[in-house]
Amino acid sequence: MEEKKQNEINLLELIQLFFRGLKKFGLNILILSGNTLRLLYRHKILVCLIMAFSVAYGYYSGRPANRIHRVEAMAILNGSLAQTVKEVSQQLENASSVSHFTSLSARLDLPYYIADNIASISSFYVIDFLNDSTPDMVDFRNRHSWKDTLNVRMPNRLHFRIRTRNVHQIPVFEEAFLNFFNTHTRLVNEFEVKKRNLAQEIGILNSELLRLDSLADVSYFRFPEMQVQLHRNTLLVGEQEKQLLYEDFSAVQRRKTVRELEFASFTAPVVLPTGFIVSPHPEKGRIGFMMTYFFIGLVISILLSLFIEHRKSVFNYLSSK
């Protein structure tokens, strides 16, 4: 029993060890910061020159012509599945300027001065919560689980994000972007097949409405002669039950309306209802560029200061055999 108690660790002792380690870590950080400040102070002229150049370059890099804006649009896919359109979109997302054939300019048939301002093209699936055909969320991180059968990826929606340096060229880019998808052979074929099927389904629904209308005409307006009969010791006069076709007629009419609206929107394989929407704020402004290059200059200053102080050791190590 005594040996067991000696091997046990008190929870209070664990907490004390944790805070001791945390205190030691904090002291080491303070000592390292102090040594770094002393190092930078000893080479303050070099540090000031590097930091001034870094901040000035950050200010220059943050000019309006170099800022990147996000441009986004929700696409409606007519005929093709979202996965198929995303595979086609990979040709644009993976475009490279290594050769003319793989460049974005060649694939979209755009001038180089427009294509070069496009920093990146990305596509994302759209999540439908409760599976009610309503776009609820864009899966920007691509982390949606396939096992989630209640919140599913929409098969006819895809979200596009464009990063560009010149928002004034977006109308020209949008036209070329849509033309790329709407002239793709596979997407066009699937679009035509789906459109023909919708037209046939609307024709079938129209025939069903006529059939229900004829049944209602017979059932409601062509009354049989009044009949009197005795059934199970009960006197029955006329019809006791009559089938009402209003609910069937209304259901077919609602389905027809949905299909007609869908058919009316079938104008192209890929449609951007609102077009590309430009974010009013760039990803990184002038202050952001200046802060980024400030920290880069700080790191360079520390490395150069260390090299100057230990240059003899470095040269001796390099010259030794």
Residue frames as qw, qx, qy, qz and C-alpha x, y, z in Angstrom:
[[0.000, 0.884, 0.467, 0.000, 0.00, 0.00, 0.00],
 [0.303, -0.795, 0.097, 0.517, 2.84, 2.41, 0.84],
 [0.401, -0.140, 0.598, 0.679, 4.58, 1.69, -2.48],
 [0.210, 0.618, 0.675, 0.344, 1.34, 2.39, -4.33],
 [0.121, -0.933, -0.269, 0.206, 0.93, 5.72, -2.56],
 [0.389, -0.581, 0.318, 0.640, 4.48, 6.74, -3.44],
 [0.342, 0.122, 0.688, 0.628, 3.79, 6.08, -7.14],
 [0.121, 0.799, 0.585, 0.062, 0.64, 8.18, -7.13],
 [0.282, 0.149, 0.067, 0.945, 0.90, 11.79, -8.33],
 [0.029, 0.613, 0.540, -0.576, -1.17, 14.44, -6.65],
 [0.342, 0.751, 0.468, 0.317, -3.32, 16.59, -8.96],
 [0.178, -0.971, -0.012, 0.157, -2.09, 19.68, -7.16],
 [0.540, -0.482, 0.473, 0.503, 1.49, 18.73, -7.94],
 [0.522, 0.378, 0.603, 0.471, 0.60, 18.35, -11.63],
 [0.119, 0.940, 0.293, 0.131, -0.88, 21.85, -11.67],
 [0.377, -0.847, 0.215, 0.308, 2.22, 23.23, -9.96],
 [0.603, -0.152, 0.572, 0.535, 4.49, 21.52, -12.50],
 [0.413, 0.657, 0.521, 0.356, 2.43, 22.95, -15.37],
 [0.026, -0.993, -0.108, -0.034, 2.66, 26.52, -14.09],
 [0.531, -0.638, 0.369, 0.418, 6.37, 26.13, -13.37],
 [0.579, 0.144, 0.594, 0.539, 6.94, 25.02, -16.96],
 [0.236, 0.842, 0.410, 0.261, 4.79, 27.88, -18.22],
 [0.277, -0.938, 0.069, 0.196, 6.76, 30.36, -16.10],
 [0.592, -0.379, 0.497, 0.508, 10.06, 28.99, -17.35],
 [0.499, 0.455, 0.574, 0.463, 8.86, 29.21, -20.96],
 [0.056, 0.961, 0.251, 0.100, 7.76, 32.82, -20.46],
 [0.423, -0.798, 0.254, 0.345, 11.12, 33.75, -18.95],
 [0.610, -0.063, 0.574, 0.543, 12.96, 32.17, -21.86],
 [0.351, 0.727, 0.475, 0.350, 10.83, 34.18, -24.28],
 [0.150, -0.985, -0.039, 0.070, 11.64, 37.40, -22.43],
 [0.554, -0.558, 0.421, 0.452, 15.37, 36.59, -22.37],
 [0.566, 0.252, 0.592, 0.515, 15.32, 35.78, -26.10],
 [0.190, 0.892, 0.349, 0.214, 13.46, 39.02, -26.84],
 [0.324, -0.907, 0.131, 0.235, 15.95, 41.03, -24.79],
 [0.595, -0.299, 0.530, 0.525, 18.94, 39.46, -26.54],
 [0.468, 0.534, 0.555, 0.432, 17.31, 40.15, -29.91],
 [0.008, 0.982, 0.179, 0.051, 16.74, 43.82, -29.02],
 [0.467, -0.732, 0.323, 0.376, 20.36, 44.14, -27.88],
 [0.612, 0.044, 0.594, 0.521, 21.50, 42.56, -31.13],
 [0.322, 0.755, 0.453, 0.346, 19.40, 44.94, -33.21],
 [0.196, -0.972, -0.026, 0.129, 20.55, 47.95, -31.18],
 [0.577, -0.485, 0.421, 0.505, 24.21, 47.10, -31.79],
 [0.331, 0.093, 0.642, 0.685, 23.52, 47.21, -35.54],
 [0.216, 0.675, 0.503, -0.495, 20.89, 49.94, -35.45],
 [0.167, 0.575, -0.324, -0.733, 22.09, 51.73, -38.58],
 [0.085, 0.090, -0.900, -0.419, 21.84, 48.58, -40.70],
 [0.081, 0.433, 0.874, -0.206, 18.49, 47.69, -39.11],
 [0.202, 0.660, 0.251, -0.679, 17.04, 51.16, -39.75],
 [0.187, 0.428, -0.553, -0.690, 18.08, 51.04, -43.40],
 [0.074, -0.088, -0.965, -0.235, 16.58, 47.59, -43.96],
 [0.094, 0.533, 0.752, -0.376, 13.35, 48.44, -42.12],
 [0.210, 0.613, 0.011, -0.761, 12.93, 51.71, -44.00],
 [0.198, 0.273, -0.727, -0.598, 13.45, 49.96, -47.33],
 [0.020, -0.231, -0.973, -0.008, 11.01, 47.16, -46.36],
 [0.162, 0.611, 0.558, -0.538, 8.25, 49.55, -45.28],
 [0.220, 0.559, -0.250, -0.759, 8.75, 51.68, -48.40],
 [0.156, 0.117, -0.872, -0.449, 8.56, 48.61, -50.62],
 [0.049, 0.405, 0.888, -0.214, 5.41, 47.49, -48.79],
 [0.210, 0.631, 0.239, -0.707, 3.88, 50.91, -49.39],
 [0.243, 0.425, -0.550, -0.677, 4.72, 50.63, -53.09],
 [0.078, -0.048, -0.977, -0.192, 3.40, 47.06, -53.32],
 [0.119, 0.492, 0.761, -0.405, 0.10, 48.15, -51.79],
 [0.163, 0.246, -0.242, -0.924, -0.70, 50.46, -54.71],
 [0.684, 0.283, 0.304, -0.600, -4.23, 50.05, -56.16],
 [0.653, 0.482, -0.463, -0.357, -2.97, 48.38, -59.35],
 [0.325, 0.319, -0.879, 0.142, -1.39, 45.57, -57.31],
 [0.451, -0.099, 0.628, -0.626, -4.29, 44.83, -54.95],
 [0.185, -0.076, -0.935, -0.291, -6.24, 41.63, -55.40],
 [0.545, -0.031, 0.205, -0.813, -10.04, 41.66, -55.26],
 [0.255, 0.120, 0.958, -0.054, -12.36, 38.70, -54.87],
 [0.500, 0.152, -0.266, -0.810, -15.12, 38.31, -57.45],
 [0.239, 0.037, 0.952, -0.188, -17.75, 35.65, -56.77],
 [0.567, 0.090, -0.290, -0.765, -20.83, 34.21, -58.45],
 [0.564, 0.027, 0.775, -0.286, -23.33, 31.41, -57.83],
 [0.272, 0.240, -0.689, -0.627, -23.83, 29.36, -61.00],
 [0.776, 0.150, 0.404, -0.461, -26.98, 27.44, -61.92],
 [0.107, -0.291, 0.877, 0.367, -26.15, 24.26, -63.83],
 [0.743, 0.304, 0.099, -0.588, -28.68, 23.14, -66.43],
 [0.875, 0.334, -0.297, -0.185, -28.36, 19.50, -67.38],
 [0.634, 0.337, -0.600, 0.353, -24.92, 18.65, -65.99],
 [0.725, -0.589, -0.319, 0.163, -24.05, 17.68, -62.43],
 [0.207, -0.955, 0.212, -0.012, -21.93, 19.92, -60.23],
 [0.723, -0.404, 0.479, 0.292, -19.15, 17.32, -60.18],
 [0.693, 0.429, 0.417, 0.403, -19.00, 17.29, -63.99],
 [0.196, 0.939, 0.065, 0.274, -18.84, 21.08, -64.26],
 [0.481, -0.814, 0.312, 0.094, -16.17, 21.17, -61.55],
 [0.787, -0.083, 0.466, 0.396, -14.06, 18.72, -63.56],
 [0.503, 0.689, 0.285, 0.436, -14.37, 20.99, -66.60],
 [0.148, -0.979, 0.046, -0.130, -13.49, 23.97, -64.41],
 [0.763, -0.475, 0.260, 0.353, -10.20, 22.29, -63.45],
 [0.668, 0.417, 0.267, 0.555, -8.90, 23.20, -66.91],
 [0.073, 0.862, 0.033, 0.500, -9.16, 26.88, -65.93],
 [0.614, -0.778, 0.113, -0.071, -8.12, 26.45, -62.31],
 [0.798, -0.321, 0.342, 0.379, -4.93, 24.61, -63.28],
 [0.578, 0.786, 0.061, 0.211, -4.07, 26.86, -66.21],
 [0.646, -0.512, 0.178, 0.537, -0.36, 27.61, -66.44],
 [0.307, 0.909, -0.142, -0.242, 1.65, 30.16, -68.36],
 [0.598, -0.376, 0.616, 0.350, 4.39, 27.59, -69.05],
 [0.267, 0.093, 0.725, 0.627, 3.11, 27.19, -72.60],
 [0.304, 0.045, -0.187, -0.933, 0.58, 28.96, -74.77],
 [0.494, -0.195, -0.759, -0.377, -1.64, 25.86, -74.97],
 [0.480, -0.414, -0.719, 0.286, -2.08, 25.59, -71.17],
 [0.112, -0.003, -0.232, 0.966, -2.36, 29.32, -70.50],
 [0.182, 0.570, 0.640, -0.481, -5.58, 30.93, -69.31],
 [0.215, 0.552, -0.197, -0.781, -5.43, 33.33, -72.23],
 [0.205, 0.166, -0.826, -0.498, -5.57, 30.48, -74.76],
 [0.035, -0.288, -0.951, 0.102, -8.29, 28.53, -72.98],
 [0.127, 0.687, 0.531, -0.479, -10.59, 31.51, -72.60],
 [0.440, 0.532, 0.413, 0.594, -9.51, 33.21, -75.82],
 [0.208, -0.951, -0.176, 0.147, -8.65, 36.39, -73.93],
 [0.399, 0.788, -0.285, 0.372, -5.88, 38.94, -74.52],
 [0.676, 0.008, -0.528, 0.514, -2.81, 38.46, -72.34],
 [0.049, 0.314, -0.303, 0.899, -3.24, 41.81, -70.58],
 [0.671, -0.360, -0.036, -0.648, -6.61, 40.57, -69.23],
 [0.916, -0.119, -0.382, -0.016, -5.67, 36.97, -68.46],
 [0.537, 0.245, -0.506, 0.629, -2.50, 38.02, -66.62],
 [0.234, -0.412, 0.291, -0.831, -4.57, 40.02, -64.13],
 [0.858, -0.298, -0.194, -0.371, -6.46, 36.89, -63.04],
 [0.154, -0.599, 0.730, -0.291, -4.60, 35.60, -59.99],
 [0.098, -0.037, 0.990, -0.098, -6.65, 32.41, -59.50],
 [0.628, -0.109, -0.332, -0.696, -9.95, 30.67, -60.31],
 [0.066, -0.073, 0.929, -0.356, -11.66, 28.39, -57.78],
 [0.596, -0.239, -0.450, -0.621, -14.93, 26.45, -57.66],
 [0.133, -0.137, 0.804, -0.563, -16.76, 25.18, -54.58],
 [0.259, -0.376, -0.864, -0.213, -19.71, 22.91, -53.91],
 [0.356, -0.353, 0.089, -0.861, -22.90, 24.33, -52.40],
 [0.098, -0.101, -0.935, 0.325, -24.44, 22.64, -49.35],
 [0.483, -0.369, -0.370, -0.703, -28.20, 22.19, -49.06],
 [0.141, -0.115, 0.772, -0.609, -29.31, 21.93, -45.43],
 [0.561, 0.206, 0.597, -0.536, -32.29, 19.60, -44.88],
 [0.244, 0.053, 0.847, 0.469, -32.12, 18.56, -48.55],
 [0.298, 0.688, 0.559, -0.354, -34.92, 20.95, -49.58],
 [0.543, 0.524, 0.396, 0.523, -33.36, 22.23, -52.86],
 [0.070, -0.991, -0.055, -0.096, -32.27, 25.51, -51.27],
 [0.641, 0.382, -0.333, 0.576, -28.64, 26.71, -51.38],
 [0.561, -0.808, -0.178, -0.020, -27.66, 27.38, -47.78],
 [0.471, -0.768, 0.350, 0.257, -23.87, 27.34, -47.51],
 [0.646, 0.669, -0.367, 0.016, -20.77, 27.25, -49.72],
 [0.915, -0.335, 0.089, 0.206, -18.24, 24.56, -48.80],
 [0.247, 0.910, -0.328, 0.054, -15.15, 26.78, -49.13],
 [0.310, -0.624, 0.713, -0.080, -12.95, 24.35, -47.17],
 [0.688, 0.238, -0.615, -0.302, -14.17, 21.26, -49.02],
 [0.030, -0.245, 0.867, -0.433, -14.79, 19.42, -45.75],
 [0.731, -0.047, 0.078, -0.677, -18.36, 18.27, -46.23],
 [0.362, -0.201, 0.907, -0.080, -18.80, 14.63, -45.27],
 [0.406, 0.051, -0.710, -0.573, -20.24, 12.22, -47.84],
 [0.216, -0.236, -0.925, 0.206, -21.88, 10.35, -44.96],
 [0.176, 0.358, 0.399, -0.825, -24.15, 13.31, -44.22],
 [0.106, 0.335, 0.821, 0.449, -27.29, 12.40, -46.16],
 [0.019, -0.797, -0.551, 0.247, -29.44, 15.16, -44.69],
 [0.030, 0.893, -0.138, -0.428, -27.20, 18.12, -45.58],
 [0.797, 0.198, 0.462, 0.334, -26.09, 17.30, -49.12],
 [0.207, -0.322, 0.387, 0.839, -24.20, 18.87, -52.00],
 [0.559, 0.606, 0.237, -0.514, -26.53, 20.47, -54.50],
 [0.686, 0.126, 0.600, 0.391, -26.25, 18.77, -57.91],
 [0.393, 0.706, 0.412, 0.421, -27.20, 21.91, -59.88],
 [0.136, -0.988, 0.042, -0.056, -25.25, 24.63, -58.07],
 [0.791, 0.009, -0.083, 0.606, -21.58, 25.60, -58.07],
 [0.187, -0.961, -0.046, 0.199, -19.90, 28.63, -56.54],
 [0.717, 0.415, -0.002, 0.560, -17.06, 30.33, -58.42],
 [0.361, -0.873, 0.008, 0.329, -14.45, 32.64, -56.90],
 [0.660, 0.568, 0.030, 0.491, -12.10, 34.73, -59.05],
 [0.475, -0.705, -0.008, 0.526, -9.12, 36.67, -57.69],
 [0.548, 0.643, 0.253, 0.472, -8.23, 39.56, -59.96],
 [0.425, -0.301, -0.089, 0.849, -6.03, 42.64, -59.97],
 [0.103, 0.064, -0.248, -0.961, -8.34, 44.64, -62.24],
 [0.317, 0.405, 0.767, -0.384, -12.06, 44.59, -61.50],
 [0.385, 0.587, -0.062, -0.709, -12.83, 46.76, -64.54],
 [0.277, 0.338, -0.786, -0.438, -11.99, 43.80, -66.82],
 [0.369, 0.056, 0.868, -0.329, -14.54, 41.48, -65.17],
 [0.668, 0.477, 0.215, -0.529, -17.35, 42.01, -67.75],
 [0.535, 0.577, -0.550, -0.278, -15.05, 40.87, -70.56],
 [0.009, 0.304, -0.937, 0.170, -13.77, 37.98, -68.47],
 [0.542, 0.153, 0.647, -0.514, -17.32, 36.92, -67.53],
 [0.716, 0.509, -0.094, -0.468, -18.34, 36.69, -71.17],
 [0.451, 0.500, -0.736, -0.069, -15.32, 34.54, -72.03],
 [0.218, -0.213, 0.862, -0.404, -15.81, 32.47, -68.86],
 [0.679, 0.262, 0.463, -0.506, -19.42, 31.58, -69.73],
 [0.667, 0.567, -0.329, -0.353, -18.54, 30.95, -73.36],
 [0.122, 0.447, -0.884, 0.067, -15.95, 28.39, -72.25],
 [0.356, 0.043, 0.856, -0.371, -18.57, 26.32, -70.38],
 [0.613, 0.472, 0.353, -0.526, -21.49, 26.89, -72.74],
 [0.620, 0.596, -0.403, -0.315, -19.53, 25.65, -75.76],
 [0.220, -0.398, 0.888, -0.073, -18.04, 22.61, -74.06],
 [0.469, 0.060, -0.739, -0.480, -19.17, 19.51, -75.98],
 [0.299, -0.210, -0.907, 0.209, -20.14, 17.36, -73.02],
 [0.068, 0.342, 0.504, -0.790, -22.00, 20.11, -71.19],
 [0.400, 0.233, -0.265, -0.846, -23.89, 21.11, -74.34],
 [0.444, -0.036, -0.839, -0.314, -24.95, 17.50, -75.04],
 [0.210, -0.307, -0.831, 0.413, -26.20, 16.96, -71.48],
 [0.175, 0.314, 0.215, -0.908, -28.01, 20.30, -71.64],
 [0.447, 0.127, -0.497, -0.733, -29.83, 19.36, -74.87],
 [0.396, -0.154, -0.904, -0.054, -30.85, 15.93, -73.53],
 [0.101, -0.344, -0.683, 0.637, -32.21, 17.40, -70.29],
 [0.265, 0.271, -0.007, -0.925, -34.09, 20.13, -72.14],
 [0.470, 0.002, -0.687, -0.554, -35.77, 17.59, -74.45],
 [0.332, -0.248, -0.885, 0.212, -36.76, 15.48, -71.44],
 [0.052, 0.330, 0.449, -0.829, -38.29, 18.53, -69.74],
 [0.394, 0.180, -0.304, -0.849, -40.31, 19.35, -72.86],
 [0.473, -0.094, -0.831, -0.276, -41.58, 15.76, -73.05],
 [0.215, -0.289, -0.794, 0.490, -42.48, 15.75, -69.37],
 [0.214, 0.278, 0.180, -0.919, -44.44, 19.00, -69.78],
 [0.480, 0.071, -0.563, -0.669, -46.32, 17.41, -72.69],
 [0.405, -0.187, -0.893, 0.062, -47.16, 14.35, -70.55],
 [0.054, -0.317, -0.596, 0.736, -48.42, 16.59, -67.75],
 [0.352, 0.191, -0.146, -0.905, -50.61, 18.49, -70.19],
 [0.513, -0.052, -0.757, -0.401, -52.11, 15.19, -71.36],
 [0.301, -0.247, -0.836, 0.387, -52.71, 14.18, -67.76],
 [0.141, 0.257, 0.313, -0.903, -54.52, 17.43, -67.08],
 [0.489, 0.097, -0.422, -0.757, -56.79, 16.83, -70.08],
 [0.470, -0.125, -0.871, -0.072, -57.50, 13.28, -68.87],
 [0.143, -0.288, -0.700, 0.637, -58.40, 14.50, -65.38],
 [0.279, 0.208, 0.019, -0.937, -60.58, 17.21, -66.88],
 [0.532, -0.012, -0.636, -0.559, -62.48, 14.64, -68.94],
 [0.391, -0.218, -0.865, 0.229, -62.94, 12.43, -65.87],
 [0.019, 0.271, 0.471, -0.839, -64.27, 15.37, -63.90],
 [0.398, 0.099, -0.295, -0.863, -66.69, 16.17, -66.71],
 [0.554, -0.133, -0.772, -0.283, -68.09, 12.65, -66.62],
 [0.376, -0.232, -0.780, 0.443, -68.12, 12.40, -62.84],
 [0.023, -0.294, -0.396, 0.870, -69.55, 15.81, -61.97],
 [0.339, 0.303, -0.092, -0.886, -71.88, 16.73, -64.82],
 [0.560, 0.049, -0.665, -0.492, -73.17, 13.52, -66.36],
 [0.429, -0.208, 0.672, -0.566, -75.31, 12.31, -63.48],
 [0.165, -0.134, -0.951, -0.223, -76.93, 8.90, -63.75],
 [0.500, -0.479, -0.380, -0.613, -80.64, 8.58, -63.14],
 [0.407, -0.454, 0.508, -0.608, -81.78, 8.60, -59.57],
 [0.614, -0.002, -0.784, -0.085, -81.72, 5.10, -58.17],
 [0.591, -0.469, 0.338, -0.562, -83.44, 3.70, -55.12],
 [0.720, 0.110, -0.685, 0.000, -82.23, 0.44, -53.65],
 [0.739, -0.610, 0.125, -0.258, -82.34, -1.46, -50.37],
 [0.606, 0.436, -0.589, 0.310, -78.93, -2.45, -49.09],
 [0.410, -0.029, -0.748, 0.521, -78.57, -4.33, -45.79],
 [0.224, -0.688, -0.669, 0.171, -81.91, -3.18, -44.54],
 [0.156, -0.576, -0.060, 0.800, -80.98, 0.45, -45.48],
 [0.495, 0.760, 0.417, 0.053, -82.74, 2.49, -48.13],
 [0.412, -0.336, 0.282, 0.799, -80.15, 4.20, -50.42],
 [0.413, 0.837, 0.346, -0.101, -81.32, 7.03, -52.64],
 [0.382, 0.903, -0.192, 0.052, -78.94, 8.25, -55.42],
 [0.694, 0.374, -0.440, 0.431, -75.13, 8.26, -55.15],
 [0.667, -0.730, -0.123, 0.089, -73.70, 8.02, -51.64],
 [0.573, -0.528, 0.294, 0.553, -70.01, 8.51, -52.63],
 [0.584, 0.802, 0.074, 0.100, -68.40, 10.56, -55.39],
 [0.751, -0.129, 0.070, 0.643, -64.66, 10.72, -56.20],
 [0.041, 0.977, 0.020, -0.207, -63.32, 14.28, -56.06],
 [0.813, 0.298, 0.112, 0.487, -60.52, 14.97, -58.58],
 [0.026, 0.986, -0.052, 0.158, -59.54, 18.45, -57.40],
 [0.574, -0.695, 0.399, 0.170, -56.52, 17.29, -55.38],
 [0.767, 0.078, 0.492, 0.404, -55.18, 15.22, -58.29],
 [0.428, 0.799, 0.255, 0.337, -55.74, 18.08, -60.70],
 [0.193, -0.967, 0.153, -0.061, -54.01, 20.56, -58.38],
 [0.709, -0.473, 0.440, 0.284, -51.00, 18.26, -57.82],
 [0.699, 0.328, 0.441, 0.458, -50.43, 17.80, -61.55],
 [0.210, 0.928, 0.148, 0.269, -50.83, 21.55, -62.13],
 [0.414, -0.864, 0.269, 0.102, -48.21, 22.36, -59.46],
 [0.741, -0.206, 0.502, 0.394, -45.78, 19.87, -60.96],
 [0.559, 0.619, 0.378, 0.400, -46.36, 21.32, -64.41],
 [0.029, -0.994, 0.011, -0.104, -45.67, 24.84, -63.13],
 [0.585, -0.654, 0.405, 0.258, -42.36, 23.73, -61.60],
 [0.712, 0.093, 0.538, 0.442, -41.29, 22.04, -64.83],
 [0.388, 0.818, 0.294, 0.308, -42.30, 25.02, -66.97],
 [0.218, -0.958, 0.180, 0.036, -40.28, 27.38, -64.75],
 [0.666, -0.411, 0.520, 0.341, -37.31, 25.03, -64.98],
 [0.651, 0.419, 0.494, 0.396, -37.70, 24.81, -68.76],
 [0.180, 0.964, 0.128, 0.146, -37.84, 28.61, -69.04],
 [0.361, -0.852, 0.352, 0.143, -34.51, 28.88, -67.19],
 [0.800, -0.045, 0.489, 0.346, -32.85, 26.37, -69.54],
 [0.384, 0.906, -0.060, -0.168, -31.12, 28.96, -71.68],
 [0.425, 0.677, -0.585, 0.138, -27.54, 27.64, -71.41],
 [0.790, -0.076, -0.575, 0.200, -25.60, 24.84, -69.66],
 [0.484, -0.317, -0.423, 0.698, -24.14, 27.29, -67.11],
 [0.039, -0.798, -0.297, -0.524, -25.95, 30.46, -66.06],
 [0.343, -0.123, -0.448, 0.817, -24.85, 33.19, -63.65],
 [0.060, -0.784, -0.609, -0.107, -28.13, 34.83, -62.54],
 [0.228, -0.942, -0.100, 0.225, -26.47, 37.79, -60.82],
 [0.554, 0.730, -0.253, 0.309, -23.19, 37.73, -62.71],
 [0.666, -0.005, -0.429, 0.610, -19.89, 38.16, -60.90],
 [0.340, -0.915, -0.163, -0.145, -20.14, 40.28, -57.76],
 [0.501, 0.482, -0.375, 0.613, -17.02, 42.27, -56.84],
 [0.585, -0.579, -0.422, 0.379, -16.02, 42.51, -53.18],
 [0.069, 0.971, 0.044, 0.225, -15.63, 46.21, -52.26],
 [0.410, -0.812, 0.415, 0.018, -12.57, 45.51, -50.10],
 [0.597, 0.531, -0.601, -0.005, -9.32, 44.00, -51.42],
 [0.890, -0.201, -0.386, 0.135, -7.78, 40.94, -49.78],
 [0.636, -0.400, -0.155, 0.641, -4.89, 43.03, -48.49],
 [0.144, 0.977, 0.141, 0.076, -4.70, 46.83, -48.40],
 [0.390, 0.739, -0.343, 0.429, -1.70, 49.13, -48.23],
 [0.438, -0.660, 0.470, -0.389, -1.37, 48.73, -44.46],
 [0.961, -0.100, 0.242, -0.084, -1.45, 44.95, -44.82],
 [0.789, 0.506, -0.139, 0.320, 1.38, 45.03, -47.37],
 [0.075, 0.775, -0.407, 0.477, 3.41, 47.36, -45.15],
 [0.690, -0.508, 0.417, -0.303, 2.98, 45.10, -42.11],
 [0.985, 0.130, 0.099, 0.061, 3.95, 42.01, -44.11],
 [0.651, 0.570, -0.214, 0.452, 7.16, 43.57, -45.43],
 [0.269, -0.782, 0.365, -0.428, 7.87, 45.05, -41.99],
 [0.847, -0.364, 0.369, -0.116, 8.11, 41.57, -40.47],
 [0.895, 0.360, 0.030, 0.262, 10.10, 40.33, -43.47],
 [0.299, 0.777, -0.290, 0.472, 12.56, 43.20, -42.99],
 [0.545, -0.676, 0.379, -0.319, 12.77, 42.42, -39.26],
 [0.964, -0.093, 0.239, 0.068, 13.71, 38.81, -39.95],
 [0.716, 0.562, -0.073, 0.407, 16.31, 39.88, -42.53],
 [0.050, -0.840, 0.322, -0.434, 17.75, 42.39, -40.05],
 [0.756, -0.515, 0.370, -0.163, 18.14, 39.74, -37.35],
 [0.951, 0.150, 0.171, 0.209, 19.79, 37.28, -39.74],
 [0.521, 0.706, -0.144, 0.457, 22.21, 39.88, -41.11],
 [0.295, -0.807, 0.351, -0.372, 23.08, 41.08, -37.61],
 [0.888, -0.320, 0.329, -0.020, 23.81, 37.53, -36.51],
 [0.859, 0.392, 0.069, 0.323, 25.93, 36.97, -39.60],
 [0.236, 0.832, -0.246, 0.438, 27.96, 40.15, -39.00],
 [0.505, -0.705, 0.408, -0.287, 28.65, 39.25, -35.37],
 [0.811, -0.234, 0.535, 0.038, 29.63, 35.67, -36.18],
 [0.670, 0.702, -0.183, -0.156, 31.17, 36.23, -39.59],
 [0.042, 0.667, -0.742, 0.048, 34.62, 35.16, -38.45],
 [0.559, -0.123, 0.792, -0.212, 33.29, 31.83, -37.16],
 [0.780, 0.499, 0.282, -0.252, 31.35, 31.32, -40.37],
 [0.490, 0.772, -0.396, -0.086, 34.37, 32.09, -42.60],
 [0.178, -0.533, 0.819, -0.114, 36.63, 29.88, -40.48],
 [0.703, 0.088, 0.665, -0.237, 34.14, 27.03, -40.75],
 [0.739, 0.641, 0.080, -0.192, 33.86, 27.45, -44.52],
 [0.346, 0.775, -0.528, 0.009, 37.65, 27.63, -45.00],
 [0.475, -0.436, 0.748, -0.157, 38.39, 24.65, -42.75],
 [0.447, 0.254, -0.783, -0.350, 38.96, 21.25, -44.34]]
